[in-house]
C-alpha cells in the first residue's frame, strides 16, 4: 500500500501536467480537468498523510468529497465534449452539403457555358470567316461572361459558407452604386430591346460592404434581364424609409411559379433555367444574394406572378450620417 500510494500520486500528477499546458492554451475543458484534479490530488495527499499519522494540511479525510467533485467535473467535461462534437458534426454536414452543391453547379451550370465557349472556338478555327458575324461573337461573349459570372459567384459563395468572406462596411452612395450596375447591363438590355430604367432618391446612403452589395445588385439585374421578353421592361429603384435603404428590381418578365417561389423561400435555392433568349443561368445567384444580404444585415422580399413579372426588393441599414440628418 505504501508503494501504491506514491505511484498513484505520480500518475495523477502526470495528467495534471498535461492539463496544465492545455489550460495555458486556454482550453476550457483542460482548465476544468486541471482544477478538479488539483483538488483531488491535494485531498489524496492530505488523506495519505493522515493515514500514516503524519502532519497534513487538514485534520479530516477529504477524499470522498473531492472524488464527488471530480466526478461532477468529469460529467461537465463529457457534456461539453458532446456539445463540441455535435457542432463539429453539424459543420461537417454543412461542408458536405456545400461540396455537393458546388459539384452540382459545376456539373450542370458551369458545364454549359464552358461547352459553348469550346464549341464556338472550334467553329471559329474551322470557319474563321464567321468571326465577322456579330451573332457568333456575341454568343461567344455571352457564354464566356456567364462562365466568369458563375466562377465569381462561386468564389464569394465559398467564402461566405466558410465564413472567410471579407466584410468591410462603409457608407455607400446608392446613386453611384445603381449607376455603376446600370451602365454594366445597359448594353445587354439594349440588345434584348428592353426598357431599362433606374430611379434613385437623391442623397441616400446605405451602411454596407460595397463589393458585396454590388454583387447582389448585379445578380438581381442580370436575372431580371434574363427572364424578361423582348419589348419588356426592367426598372431599378432605390429609396429610404426610416432607418433603412430599400432597393428594388422590377421586371415584366416570365415570373416565378408559386411552387418555385415556395422552394426558394424554404431552401434558398433554385435550379437554373434558360432565359427568354436561352441565356445561360448561374444556378444559385439568388442564394448568394441571400447570403450576402445576411452579411450586411439586410433582407430580401420577392413578389412574383406568372407572365406578369417579378419584383425583388432588398433592404440595407441606413448610413449613420443619413440617420443623423433625419
N, C-alpha and C positions, 0 to 999 in steps of 0.2 A: 504493500500500500504506500509506503514511504517513497518507493521508486516511481510508482504510477502517478502520484500527485504532481511532482515537478514536471514530468513528461507531459501531462495534461495541460499544465500552465504554459509550457513552451509551445505546444501545439496550437493553443488558442492565441498565444502571442504572435505566432506566425501569421494567422489570419487577421489579427489586429493590425499588423504592419501593412498588410495588403490593403485593408480597408482604409487605413490612414492615408496612403498615397492616393487612393480613389477619392477621399474627402478633399485632398489638396487640389484635385482636378474638378472639384465642385459637382461631384456626382452625388445626388441626394440619397440614393439607396446605400451607397458606401458610407455616407455620413451617419445614417440611421444604424447601420450594422456596427460601425465603429463605436458609437455612443453606447449602444446596448451591450456590446461585447466588452467594452472597457469596464462598465459597471459590474458585469458578470465575473470578469477576471478579478476585479477588486474584492468582491464578496467571497469569491472562491479562495483567494489567498488569505483573506481575513479568517474564514472558517477553518482552513488548514492550520493556521497558526493557533487558533483556539483549540482545535482537536489535539494539537501537540503541546498544549499548555505553554505556548509562547506568547509574547506580547503582540497584540493585534490592535488595529485602529478602532474597532468596535467591540463591545462586550457581548453582543448577541450574534447568533448564527443568522446570516442574511442570504444564504444560497437559495432557499426556497422562494423568497421574494424576487431576487434577481433573475431566477430562472423563469418565473412567471412574466416578468417584464421582457425578458429576452424572447420568449415565445410570442408575446404580443408584437414585439418589433419585427420578428420574422413573418408574422401574419400580414403586417402592414407592407413589408417588402414584397411579399408574394402578390398582394393585391396591386401594388404599384407596377410590378413587372408584368402582371396580366394586362393592366391598362396599357402599358407601353407596347406590349406585343400586339394588342388589339389595334392600336394606332398604326403600327407597322404593317399589320395585315390590311387595313383599310388603304394605306398608302400604296401597298403592293397591288391591290385590286385596282386602284385608280391608275397606276402605272400600266397595268396590263390592258385596261380599257383604252388608255391613251395610245398604247402601242398598236392595238387592234384597229383603232380609228385611223391612225396615221397610215397603217398598211392599207386600209380600205380606201382612203383618199388617194394614196399613191397608185394603187392598183386600178382605181376607177377614174378619178378626176384628173390626175396628172398624166395618166397614160394617153388620154385623148388629145390634149394639145401637143404633147411631145410627138405623138404619132403623126399628127397633122403637119408639124414643122418638118419632120423627116420626109413625109410624102411630097410636100411642096418643094423641098430641097432637091429630092430625086427628080422631080418633074422639071425643075429649072436646069438641072445638069443635062438631062436628056433633050430638053427643048429650050435652050437659052433665049429664044425669041419671045417666050412668054413673060420674060422679065419686064417687058414694056406694057403688059396688060395690068391695068390698075386693080382689077378684082383679084388677080393672083397675088400681087404684092400686098394688097390689103388683107387678104385672108391669111397670108403668112405672118403679117404684122400682128393681127388679132390673136392668132394661135400662140405666137411667142409671148405676147403680152399676157395672155391668160396663164401661161406656164409661170411667168415671172410673178404675177399677182398671187398665184397659188403658193409658190415657194415662199414668198414674202409673208403670206398669211400663216403658213405652216411654221415659219421661224418664230413669229410673235406668239402664235398659239402654244408652241412647245415651251417657250419661255414662261408664258402665263401659267401653264399646267405645272411646271416645275418650280414656280414662284421665284424665278430668276429674272423676271421681267423688270427692266429699269423703269422706275416711276418717278418723274420729276415734275410735279405740278407747278404751274406758273399762271399768271393772268393771260388769258388768250382773248384777243380781239376777234370776235366771231365774224365780223365783216370781212376781215382779211382771210380767215380760215375758209369761209364759204367761197370767197372769190378765188382762192387757190384751187380748191377742188372743182369749182365751176369751170375754170379755164382748162383743167386737165381733161374733162369729159365733154367739153363743148363740141369738139370735132366729131366725136363718136355720136353724139346726139344729132348733129347736123347731117351726118351720113345716113342716119336712120330716119331723117326728116321728121324729127320730134321738135315740139315746142319746149325748149329747155330754159327755164327762168329761175330767178332767185330773188328773195326779199329778206333783208336783214334790218332789224330795228337798230337805228344808229347808236353807236357808243356802248353797246353791251359787251361785257367781258365775262368769260367763264374761268373758274379756277380748276385747271386740269392739266394733264400732260399733253402738249400739243401734238407730239408724234402719234400717240395712241388715238387721240380724237380725230386726227387726220385719217387714220386707217379706218375708223368707224364710219366717218362720213363718206369716204371713198367707196367702201363696200356697199353702203346703202344706196348711193347714187348709181353705182355700177349695176346693182340688182334692179333698180327702178328702170334704167335704160334697157337692160337686158329683156325684161318682161313686158315692155310697152310696145305696142304695134306702131307701124308707120302712121304718121299724122297724129299720134297721141301726144301727151304732154307729161313733163316731169317738172315739178316745182319744189324748190328748196326754200325753206323759210326758217328764220331764227328770231326769237323774241324772248323777253323776260317776264316772269311773273313772280312777285315776292322775292324769295331768296334763291330762285332757280332760273337757269337759262334753258329754254326749250328750242329744239331744232327738229324740224320735220322734213321728210322727203315724201312727197305725194305724187302718185302717178295714176294714169288712166290705163293701166296695163291689164294683164290677164287675171290678176287677183289670186288669192290662195283658197284652196278648198278648205272647208271647215275642219275636216279630219287632219289635213296637213298643218293647219294653224294650231290645232289641239296637240298634235305631235310635237310641234316646236315648243309650245308652252310647257309641255310635260318633259321633253327630253333635251330641249335646247339645240336640236339638230334636225336638218332636213336633207334628204338625199338630193344630189344635184340633178338639175334638169336643164334641157336646152332652152334658150330664149326664143323670142318670136322670129328671129332670123337665124336660128340654130346656133346662137352664140354659146361658147363653152363656159360652163359654170365652175365655181370654185368649191362647191360642195358643202362647205361648213362656214361660209362667210358670216352668217348670222350668229352662229355660236361664238365665233371670235368677237363679234360686236358685243354680245352679252358679256363675255369675259372682260373685255377692255373697259366697258362701261362700269362694270362692277369694281374694277381697279380705281376708277375715277369717281366712285360714289354716285354713279349715275343710274338711270333706269331706262327701260325700253318698253314702249307700248305699240301694239300693232292693230290696225283696223284694216280689214280686207274683205272684198266682196268679189265673187267670180264675175269676170267680164265688165267690172266697173272700175276696179283699181285697188291700190293699197296706199295706206298712209302710215309710215314708220316715224314715230316721234320719240326722241331720246332727251333726257334731261341731264344737266350738269350743275354743280354748285356755282352760284354767282360769285364772281371775284370779290374779295373783301372791299376793295376800293369802291366798287359799284354798290355794295350793300351800304357802305358808309354814306354814299351820296343820296341814297334813298332815305 
